[in-house]
Amino acid sequence: MSYPDNHSTEQVRAFLTAMEARDLASAERYLATHVVMQFPGAPPMQRLNEVVEWAKTRYRRVSKTFHAVDQCLYSNHCVVVCHGELTVEWLDGSTSTGVRFIDRFKLTDGLITRQDVWNDLALAARTNSHC
């Protein structure tokens, strides 16, 4: 299947914007039925409410500053990789900035089928005594 040049990138950005706003109903529209979301230190998750519940035990809020968003088209899917820096508000109200992240998304038929996340939140937590 072919996609317009930036369709998948727009889908991923819209998904991440909705997630940052905790607008789960909007974010859900971008996910395939059998999506798998993998975050550092967490089991694979398939529901957005699982992600939110897992995150509640770690931080209040995370926002992303993108350095780049790249897309690679394959014959039956598309991969979007974005990277940049996180700003995190910890449970005690303190913040960390400049925390590196990489998100890799696989999209099939215009929907996210997999999200893999890598970041330095554990290192930032340790550095700021939040572990």
CORTAQUI-V661740 format. One record per backbone hydrogen bond with DSSP energy under -1.0 kcal/mol. NH is the residue of the N-H (numbers start at 1). CO is the residue of the C=O. Records with the same first field share a line. If there is no record, write none. Layout:
NH=CO / CO
This chain:
7=4
10=6
11=7
12=8
13=9
14=10
15=11
16=12
17=13
18=14
19=15
20=16
21=17
22=19
23=18
24=22
27=23
28=24
30=27
31=28
32=112
35=32
36=113
37=45
38=115
42=39
45=37
51=47
52=48
53=49
54=50
55=51
56=52
58=55
59=55
60=89
61=89
63=87
65=85
67=83
68=83
70=81
72=79
74=77
78=107
79=72
80=105
81=70
82=103
83=68
84=101
85=65
86=99
87=63
88=96
89=61
90=94
93=90
96=88
99=86
101=84
102=118
103=82
104=116
105=80
106=114
107=78
108=111
111=108
112=30
113=106
114=106
115=36
116=104
117=38
118=102
120=100
124=120
125=121
126=122
127=123
128=124
129=126
130=125
